[in-house]
Structures are given as C-alpha cells and as structure tokens.
Amino acid sequence: MLLLASEVSAQATPAPSNDAPARFALIIGVNRSVDADAAPLRYADDDAAKYQELFRGLGARTYLVARLDANTERLHGQAAAEAREPTRAEFGRVVDELAADVRFAQKRRLKTIVYVVYSGHGNVDRGRAYLALEDARLFGSDVDSLVLNRVSATEFHVIVDACYSNLLASARGPGGRRRELHGFTAGSGIRPRKNVGLLFSTSSAKESHEWQGVESGVFSHEVRSGLYGAADADGDGLVTYAEIAAFVERANAAIPGERFRPDVYAHPPVTEATLVDLHEASRRRIDISGAENAHYTLEDARGVQVAEFHNGPDQPVSLVTPAQSTPLYLRRLDDDVEFDIPMTFGAVRLADLSPTRPSVAQRGAAAQSFGQIFTLAFGPKWVHHLSADEPAVDDDTGQATRSVLGWTIAGVGVAGLALGTAATISAEHARASLAPGASGADAAAINRTLETRRWQAAVGVGMGAATVVAGAAILLWPVSRSLNVVVEPSGLDVGGTF
C-alpha cells in the first residue's frame, strides 16, 4: 500500500491560517498489474477500501481509485459506490479533482495535508522502480509530474506497500539487504522535497506479503492499526514517523522466517514529524489501560478486521473507532474473549465492558507465520530505542530463539550421552555372558563385541558432552538485534531487515 507525500508547488499560495487543516487522501488499490506476468493480488482492493474508511474517519476528503472484486463490494458498499478504475486516464482525472479541491481550501487560507495511498504491485525496469496501474507504470518521475507538481498542498505523506517500493527513494543492496539510507537518491525516484514524508514497505524478493487471515497486505494492516492510535506510544494524540516505524518493526519481530518479514523505510518531512493527528477523531474511541495489556484485534459486524495491536504494561491505548454504523468487537487473543463495543459517540472504557466467547479463528500455514505478528508487546521504549547510538534490542524474540536453539542442541547432547551409556552397559553384559569354559572362537567374538561397544560408548559420551556444553553456551550467550537508524538534519531514516 502506498501513501504518497508531496510538497508545495512553485505556485504562490496564501499563507496558512492557524485553523484546523484540510485533509485529503488519494487512495489507489491495484490487484491486476499492467505487467502480464505479474500474479494478481487478492487484497489490494480491500486495503484501498479500508484506508478510505480510516482517512474518512480522520476527517479527510477521500478519492478512491480501485477495481473492487465482488466480495469487497459486498463488504464495502460506500467504496463500491465511489471507486474509479485504476487506469492512467482515470487516475489523471482524479488528481485534477484533488488539485482543484486543494486550491479551493487554500483560498480560505487553510493548511492542506494530502495523503496519497497506493496498494498493489511494484517492480523495477532497468534500475528504475515503478508502481503499476492496470494499463500503465508509475515511475518516481511520474509521481512527481502527475501528483506532486500538480497538487500545491502544504504537506504530503507517502506510504507504499509494494515490492521494490523503497527504490522510489533509495538504492537497494544485493540479496535484499538494505544499504544505509541517507535521504533520497537523486535521479532514481521521487525528487526530494522538504515537505514530503515517506513510509515504505518492500520484500527482498518479488513476493507479496498478503494474508488471508486479515484479508489485507500485512504491512498495510499494521500501518492502519498504528494510525488508529495503537502506535501513539507517548499518548499525545499524534502518531509520528518514529512511532509508526517502531510499531511496525515490533509487530513483525517475532516472525521466524525471513521471507515473511518485510523491510521498512520511514522518512518524515523536514517540516513535520507527525504522520497523523488523532485529536479530533479521538472523541470516538476505545480506552485500554496498561493494566489490561494483551494482544487485541478489532473487527466489525461484517467480519472486517479493522486493527490489531499488543500493548505492554506501560502502554495505555486510545484506539480511534471507524466512523460507521455497524457494531464493533474487540477480541483479546490471550484468553480468547471478546467485548461488544457500544455504538455510541464518545469514549468507551474496556474496564467497563463484560467479555463473551468469540468464534474460533482460521488456521493454516500462513497463519503460523503471520499469526506471530503483534505477539510482542509495544510500548514507549520501542520508540526510544530508535536512535543511532542505541539500536533496538529485541529481548523477547532473541531469548525465544536462543532458548529453542540452545535446548535443541543440549537435547541432542543428552541423547548422545544416553547412547554412550547404553553402549557401556551393553559391553558389560557381553563380557558377563562369556562362560568360563568358552571356546577360543567364542571368546574372540565376545572381545570384538566388547571393543565395538566400548568405542561406541567413548564416541557417544564424548560427542554428547561436547554438544551439551555447546547448548549451554548458546543458552548463556547474549543475543541482540539491530535496526538501521540514520539521524540526519533532514529527518530520521529508519531501516532494517526484520
């Protein structure tokens, strides 16, 4: 999913007033790429519809460019009524409407914030990254010319959930590992602008991180969860780039397989570190205290999962609820109970609600991996660890991995010791079986058996003891993980392979 951020154009506009800003969200979802060999996505249209609900709930005027499938149309009726085809011509017309609306707001001296959201395919052509519409490719220069140069907003923010999307801003190292990012790379992507913020996700290969369990792209699901308020670590009603980057990183930290862990790149505008302001929308919210810390999911009566989070004991959460008329259900996964959220305009305290039993969740291979997201608690320290001098250390995941590996190796060593002991006992039994009047041939056979058993005992005991020592060393050896963080005058760049 891509959220594009742009800067003020060269046109002169009135100075913004101190009134509340005017917000706009251009949201694009593309399941089927212009590239015929690209496998269709399943949930880019769902992500687009869910982003529309999020930003509309945050007070933004939304523009939806997506071709919804039949199931998405049934679940998101308003999105189905408003969606425009994801083609180059229709995209251009929608951008014209957005530009006109922004100009109208600026005539009233309002600060204008533009979010442009893309969910779909990313690829590379001769070293240049692009995002796909159904009939065209959008390179970084196209994003500049079609959106950023035509819309004269005060502030823009870009989020991209697509393969190779970070190449729109920077170079990528071999094998999927990222080089340190020092701002934008000139000529290879979106032109650097002081009022442009970028939040990108991309896999190390051309593999889309979608999961049927949430009917969404995994990164998009995590970002929306954070923007509903779960990433607001300091509780000030603002979700910053540092907070959303830490929230997404923490959500994925427990996933064991590298192929399921996306890279993330966060670069705030020079002029503003905040990604979303939740103050106005937070009048409609669910309050969960730090004492009620657990792994939660929020879904509506349609079965659409709205948000997911896991707050730590030091992390109260004020979760903004969608502006809709359908009932909401907050599920606590730790003990598998569910809370019915009253349909009211105002704050709802979880402590005032009574739990019930929900239905059983789905299973499957993907669930075993993606089911690990949000299993680790998030709190303020995971934002504070994002500094150049203090890399984030994942104590929970490191300890879990170390324990599994250490006990496994130690278990193999114990098995070796047991086999060596068994061989020693077998040798003694063989020696005791030799009768006093046995023939020379029988004695020779028993001696060969004794020699073999003693050799097996020596090898088993020796290797078993060494393996036990190795396992113990792993259990006692400190484990740490690092997150690439670059602090520059132009902002905070966060990167790493999770």
N, C-alpha and C positions, 0 to 999 in steps of 0.2 A: 504494500500500500504506500503510495507516495503522497506526501504533503509538501507542496511546493511553496517556497517563501520568496518574496520579491521585494525590491527596493523602490523608492520614489523615482519616477522617471525624470527626465530633464525638464519637463514642463513645469512652469511655476504654478504652485497651488497655494491657497490661503493657509496661513499658519493655523495648526490645530488648536481648538479651544481645550479647556480643562474638563469638558463634559465627558460622559461615558463614550468610549469609542464605538464606531460602527464596525461590525464584524461580518465577513463574507467567507464562504467556504465553497470552493470549486472542487468537486469530488468526482474522480474518474475510476471506474472499475472495468477491467477488460479480461474476460475469460479466454477469448479466442484471439490469438495474435495474428498480425499480418504475415508472420513467418509460417509457411505451411507446415514445416517440420516441427514446430513447437507444440507439445502436447497441451490440449486445452486445460485450463484451470477450472476448478469446481466452485470456488467460493469468493472469487474477486468481486462478483456482483453482490454477494451477501455482505462483504466488507464495505462496499460502497454504500449500501443501504444503511448499515449500522453506523457508519461515520456520519451519514446525513442526520440520523436521529441524535447522535452525540452533539454535533455542532448546532443543530437547531435548538437542542435543549440548552446550549450555552449562549443562545441569543443571536446566532449568526444567520444571515440570509444564505440559503444553500442553493447550489446549482449542481445537478446530478447528471453525469454522462456515463451511462452503463446500459448494457443489454441484459435485463434480468431474465433468468430462466423461470419456468413455470412455478417451481417450488418457492423461489424468492419472491415472486409476485404475490403468491398466496400469503406469505408471511409479512410482507412489507407493502401494503396496499398504497400508502402515500407515495412511496418511492416509485412504484409501478406507474402511478399517475403522472409523475414528473420526469421520469428518466428520458434522456435523449440518447440517440445512437452514438456509440463511441467511434465515430469516423472523423477524419481530418476536417471535413467541411462543417459538420455539426459542432465539433469542438471549437472551431474558429468563431462560429455564431454565438456560442455560449460565452466565450471570452469577451466578445464585443458587448454582450449584455452586462457582464460583470464590470467591465471598464466603465460603461455608462453609469451604472449604479454607484460605483466608487466616486466618480466625478460629481454626481448628484450630492453625495454625502459630504464631499469636501467643499462644495459651495456653501454648506452650512457650517464650515469651519470645524468639522468633526475629524478626530483622528481615525484613520481607516486601517484595519488589520485584515489581511487576506490570507486564507488558508486554501491551498490547492491540493487535493488528495488524489493520488493515483494508486490503484491496486491492480496488479497484473504482471505482465511479462517484461523482463529486462534481458538485454543481450549486448553483444559487442560486435561491431563491424569495423575491421581494420583499425583496431585500437580505440575506437570511439564508442562509448556506451550509449544505449538508447532505450527508451520505453516504447512499448508497442500499443498502437491503436489497432482497430480491426483492419484498416486499409493503409496505414502509414506508420512510419517510425518517428519518434520524437527524440532527437539528439539534444545535448545540452544547449547548443546554439538555437534549436527550435523552441526550447523552454524560454530562452531569453527573448527571442523575437516574437513569439506568439502570446506570451503571458507577461513576463517581467517588464518588457519595454512598452507594452500596450496598457498596462494597468498601473496607474500612478498612485499606488497606495503608500501609506506611511510606513507600514511594516508588513513583511511577508514571512511565512514559516513553511518549510517543505519537509514532508515525511514520505519516504519511499520504501515500500515493501516489495522488492523485485530482485531477481538475480542480477548481479553486477551493478546494482544501483549506485554503490559508493564511487564507481568510476565516473559518475557525473560530477564528482567533486575532487577526486584524487586518484593517484596511481595505486595499483594493487601489486603486491609481491607474488613470487612464484608459489604454486601449490596451495593457493587460497589464503596464505598468511599475509597479514597486512603490514606494510611499512608504516613507520610513524607518519602521522598526518600533520602537516604544518599549514593549516588553512587549505585553500583551493589550489589546484594545479592549473596554471594559466593555459588556456587553449584546449584543454582536454574535457571540459564540462561546462557547467553553469558559470558564467562570469561572476567573479567575486563582487559582492555588494555589501555595504556595511549594515543594511537593514534586512538581510536575508538570513534566515535560520534554516539549518538542515538537520534532519533526523532520518538516517538511512539504515536499512537492514538488507543484508545480502548473504547468500550462502557461498561457500567456497567452490561449489560446482553448480551446474545448471539444474538445480533441484529445488522445487518449490516447497516451502515449509507450510503446507496446509494440513489441517487435521479435522477429520470428520467429527471428533468429539466436541468441538466448539463451532463447527461449520464456518471456519474462518481461516485466514492466514494466521499462523501462530504469533508472529511479530505484531500484526495489526490488532489482534485480540489483546496482547499485552499492553500495547500503547493506549488503546481505548480504555482499558481497565485503569491505567495510571491517570489518564486525563479525566476520568470520572471522579478523581480525588484520592485514589489509593496510593499515588506516588507523592502526595503532598507530605513529605517527611516532617517538616517543621510546623505544619498546621496553620500556615499563614494565609491559606486560601489561594495560593499561587503554585502552579506546577512549573518548575524551571527545567531547563535542558539538563542540568546536572542531576536533578531528581528523577526525571523520566529515564535517563540513561542508566542510572544506578538501579532503578526499579526493574527495568527490562533485563539487565545483567543478572540481578539477583533471582528473577523469575526463572531464568534458564540455567542457573548454576548447578542444579542437581542432576541435569540430564547427562547420563554417562556417555552416550555416543556422540562423537564429534559431528557426524553427518546431520544430526538433528539440532545442532547448536548454531544459530546464525551469528554473523558478525554484526556489530552495531557501530554507527558513526554519528556523533552528535556535535553540532557546531552552532552555537547561538548567534543571533545578530550582535554586532558590536554595540548597538544602541539599546538592546533589551535582552535580559537573560530569561525572561518569563515566556513559556510556551502558551499557557492558558491561564486566565484569571477566572476563578470559580466563585467569586464573592456573590455576584448576582444570582447565579444558578443555585447556590448552596442553601437558599431558603427552602428548597425541596431536597431533603437529604435523609440518609440513614447514619446515625452516630453509633460507632462501635468503639468501646473503650479499650485501652491497652490490657486491662484485666480480662477482656473477652478475646484475647488474641488467639487466632486459629486460621485455618485455611478455609476461605469462603468463596462461593460463587453466587452471582445474582442473575436470575433469569426471569422472563416474563411468562404470561399465561400461554403464549404461542410456543413456548419451548425454546425461545431465542435466548442464548446466553449473552447477557449484557456486559458483565465484568467478572473478574476473578482477582483475588488478592490473598495474601497471607501476612497479617500484621504481627509484629513482635510485641512483647510485653511492654516495651517503651514506645509503642506506636498506636495512638488512637487514630481512627479513620472516620472522616466525614465523607460519605460516598454520595455524590450527587445522583439523583434518580432521573431516568428519562422522562421527558415531557410527553406522556401518553396516558391513555385511559384504561389500559389493561393491568390486571393485578401483577405484582412482583413477588418473587420468592427468594429469600436469602438462605442458602444452604451451607451448613457448617460440615465440612467433609471429615473433620477429625472424629466426630461421633455420629455422623450420618443423620443429622437432624435438620429440619427446615423451619423457617419463620415466614409466616404470611405478613407482607408489608402492607399496612393500611393504605388505601387510596385517598391520601389527604395531601393538602398543600401545606407543607411545613416540615419540621424536623421530627423524625421518629427515632426513639432510642431503643436499641436492641435489648437493653436490660428490661424494658417494659413489655417485651413480647414473649409469648409462650411457644416452645418448639413443638413440632409434629414430625412424623416419619415420612421421608420422601420416597420416590421410586428409585430403583437400582440403576446406576449409571452403566454406560456401554463398556464393552471390553474389546480387546484386540491388541495386535502387535504395536500399532502406533500409540495406543493408549498407554502401553507400558513405558514408552519413552516420553511422549508429550504429557502423559499423566504425572510426570515429575515436575512440571512447571508449577511454580508457587508452592512447592513443598518446603522451601526455606523461608523463614520469617524475614520481613523487610522492616527496617526502622531507620532512624536518623543516622546511625553510624555508617550505613552503607552508602550514604551520600557524602558524609565527611571523609570517607576513605578515598574518594576520587580526587586525589591531589598528586602532583608529580613526585613528592617526597615520600608519600605513604600509600603504596599500592594496596588495592583492596585484597584482603586475605579471606578466603572462604573457609573458615574453620570447620563448619558443619560438613561441607562436601569433602574437604580434604581428609577430615577424620574418618568419614564413612568409607571413602575409597581406600585409605590406609588400613583400616580395620579389616575390610574384606580381603585385600591382598595379603596382609600380614597373617591373618588367621588361616587363610587358604594354604600359604606356604608352610606355616607351622604345622598345619594338619597333615600335609604330605610328609613332613619330617617325623611326626609321631607315627604315621603309618610305616615309615622306613624302620624306625626303632622297633615297632611291633614285629615286623617281618624278620629283623635280625634276631630278636629274642626267640621267635618261633623256630628259626633255624638252629639256634643254640640248643633249645630243648630237644629238637628232633635228633641232633647229633648225640646228645646224651642217651636218648632212647636207643639209638642204633648201637652205641657202644655197650649198653647194658644187655642188648639182645645176643651178644656173642657168647655162646656156651663155652665152658672150659675145654671140652674135648672137640671143638670145631676143627674142621679140616683147614689146611693152608689156603685153599681156594676161597672158602667161606670167610676166613679172616682177612684175606686180601680185599674181598668185595666190601666187607664192613669198613675197612680202613679207607677205601676210596669214597664210600658214602660219608664217613666222618670228615674227610678232607673237604669234600664239596660243601657239606653243611657248615663247617667252620668258616670257609671262605665266604659263603652267603651271609653268615652271621656278621662277619667283620665288615663286609660292604654295607649291609643294611644298617648296622649300628653307626658306622662312620658317617655315611651319607645322611642318615636320619638325624644325627646330632647336628651336623653342619646345616641342614635345612631348617631345623628348629631354631638355631641361632640366627639364621638369615631372617626368618619370620619375625622373631623377637626384635631384631634390629629395625625392620620396617615399621613395626608397631610403635617403637620408641622414637623413630626419626621424625623430626618436624616436617610438616607439609605446608606449602604456601602456593598461592596462585597469584598471578599478576594481571593487571589491566593496564593497557597502554593509555596513558593520560598525558596530554601535552597542553600546558598552560601558556597562552600567547597573549600579547597585547590585544589581538583581535578577538579573543574569546577562549573558551575551554574546548579542546578537542579530546574526545573520549573514544578509544578503540580497543579492540582485543578479540581474541578467539575464545568463545565461551563453550 
